[in-house]
Amino acid sequence: MSDEPTRNLTLEAKVDLILERLGTLETKQYDTRPIWEQVLQRLESIDREISRQDAKLDNFIEDVIEMKRQIRRTG
């Protein structure tokens, strides 16, 4: 952003301009709660899915170990 529009302003005018812009920003506050609530819900969903997949993987590993035992017994 160029400083051309404020180049010829006095310090007091620049401060006034900054305060005016800051006031404009303050009036444009956005409520981000709905966005974060959606993000949290999605993260919880992902966490549940990871836990489900983790349980499946544990079962798979147990099955493989049991198969190895059976192979050793019969082999």
Secondary structure, DSSP 8 states (H G I E B T S, - for coil): --SGGGTT--HHHHHHHHHHHHHHHHHT----HHHHHHHHHHHHHHHHHHHHHHHHHHHHHHHHHHHHHHHHHH-
